[in-house]
Amino acid sequence: MRDTNENQVIEETLEMMKPKIKKSLKNTRTQERNDLEQEIKLKVVDAVKSKKIVPINFLEFIEEVNK
C-alpha cells in the first residue's frame, strides 16, 4: 500500500513539474534534451523517495507559511 501511495506522489509531482521541466529544457541543445529530461525526472523521484519533497494540502501550506 505504501509503495502505491509513494508511486502516486511521484506521478503527481512529475506531472505538476512537467511544464517547468519542458520550459527549462528549451535552454538546452536539442540533442541533449531527452537525456537531461530523464536526469531531472530521476532527481525528482529521488527527492520524493528521500522525503525531500512531501505532499501537503493547501491548509498545511498556509500553516507552514504563517509559522
C-alpha positions in Angstrom: 0.0 0.0 0.0 2.8 2.4 0.9 4.5 1.8 -2.5 1.3 2.6 -4.3 1.0 5.9 -2.4 4.6 6.7 -3.0 4.2 6.0 -6.7 1.1 8.1 -6.8 3.0 11.0 -5.2 5.9 10.6 -7.7 3.5 10.6 -10.6 1.6 13.7 -9.3 4.8 15.5 -8.6 6.3 14.8 -12.1 3.0 15.9 -13.7 3.0 19.1 -11.7 6.6 19.9 -12.6 6.2 18.9 -16.3 5.6 22.4 -17.6 8.6 23.8 -15.7 10.8 20.9 -16.9 9.8 21.4 -20.5 10.4 25.1 -20.3 13.8 24.7 -18.8 14.8 22.2 -21.5 14.3 24.8 -24.1 17.6 26.3 -22.9 19.4 23.1 -23.8 20.7 21.9 -27.1 18.1 19.7 -28.9 20.5 16.7 -28.9 20.8 16.7 -25.1 17.2 17.4 -24.1 16.0 13.8 -23.7 18.9 12.8 -21.5 18.6 15.9 -19.4 14.8 15.4 -19.0 15.4 11.9 -17.8 18.1 13.1 -15.3 15.7 15.8 -13.9 12.9 13.3 -13.5 15.3 10.9 -11.7 16.3 13.7 -9.3 12.6 14.4 -8.6 11.9 10.7 -8.0 14.9 10.6 -5.6 13.7 13.7 -3.8 10.3 12.2 -3.3 11.7 8.9 -2.1 14.1 10.6 0.3 11.2 12.7 1.6 12.8 16.0 0.5 9.6 16.6 -1.4 6.5 15.8 0.5 2.9 16.4 -0.5 0.9 18.8 1.6 -2.5 20.3 1.1 -3.3 24.0 0.9 -4.2 24.4 4.6 -0.9 22.7 5.7 0.9 25.0 3.3 -0.7 28.1 4.9 0.1 26.9 8.4 3.8 26.4 7.3 3.9 29.9 5.8 2.4 31.5 8.9 4.9 29.9 11.3 
